[in-house]
Amino acid sequence: MRKVGHQVGGLAQLVTRFGNEITQVVQDMHGTIANPFGIRGHDYTPAPMVYNLIRYGFRQAGNAAGLADLLADPNRELRDSLDLQSILNGIFGQLLVEQHSSYALPMTLLPKQQLAGDTDTLVVFIHGLCMNDACWNTPAADGFSQWARSHLNAEVRYLRYNTGLHISDNGRKLAGLLAHTALPKRVILIGHSMGGLVARSALHQGRERQDSWVDKLSHLACLGSPHQGALLERIGNNANRLLASTPWSKPLMRLGNLRSDGIRDLRFGYVLEEQWKHRPIDEVQPSSKVPLDPTVKQLFIAASVSEPEHPQPRGDWLVSVDSALASRLYPEAPLLTRELFWQMGHMTMIEESRTYARVQQWLEQTQ
């Protein structure tokens, strides 16, 4: 009951915060429309008490929504609730952390039990934006895990984390988590979408800190990761910037700016703090690139919904082929293997057996 209660409180907190932002947008728009020239001493908008009543209503609505969820099934141990929590973390993750909300997902390596001492390899799966470790519960992923256990004497773990935080923050946390874990002699990281960028961030930051776990990392696979950025976030950012073109639409930027730091990082595939720090949040030009690690073997897999051998293949609906393969970032990369799958979507990538067959082949060929 306590765990569910914490989640109810976190959800109510988020509804209240979002309601406050919407109310402030409406209040600002009313002020602009009623006094378009900004004449001091003239305020034709409703009294502040009206907007405070609206904010109060949102707060009560959040409490009611949480209470209804609790009363519907007080003993539910969460698959649907975890999915909702993961989505809200992906969209508003940093807001939840700022509010010290219990709804913010902590970074956790699952299952939580201590690693066995008689294995040779640790394989860590890292999910993407708005998702959680349950996304790897597919027959294809299970088949790969069984192969890893039998052929690599591996243990398999799954990372769960707040995807709304900066990728660099999650990379630093993952590096710290691995640094404080008793590891076998080899580590393999496999990340889908944002998860691949988090893995690269952890590797880079761990290398800079001279963490010992980095020397155990032999392979890093990125499945559909936007190394050169995601087009949808760039489009969304440009659309939000257009709202600033008139005083009547500018207040709406508040809502667009609520999207998480993690989503913003996907605009250009930022993996380090130095790439985004001290830069405008609506930046339209990418920062400097991060070099590939000189010793870890890496695999970048891209998917295309196009027919095989199409001369100009489309991406997987969310990530372009060029971005997933990092063709412009790393034209020459001796330790980088690239693979393109045809007639495959972004989410089906982690459900299809050919994805894991290729990862398995790559691991066997690059021992």
Secondary structure, DSSP 8 states (H G I E B T S, - for coil): -HHHHHHHHHHHHHHHHHHHHHHHHHHHHHHHHHSTT--TT---S--HHHHHHHHHHHHHHHHHHHHHHHHH-TT---HHHHHHHHHHHHHHHHHHHHTT-TTS---EEES-S---TT-SEEEEEE--TT--GGGG-SHHHHHHHHHHHHHS-EEEEEEE--TTS-HHHHHHHHHHHHHTS---SEEEEEEETHHHHHHHHHHHHHHHTT-GGGGGEEEEEEES--TT--HHHHHHHHHHHHGGGSTTTGGGHHHHTTS-HHHHHTTTT--SHHHHTTS-TT--S--------SSSEEEEEEEESS-TT-SS---SSSS-HHHHHTTTT-S--TTEEEEEEES--TTGGGT-HHHHHHHHHHHHHT-
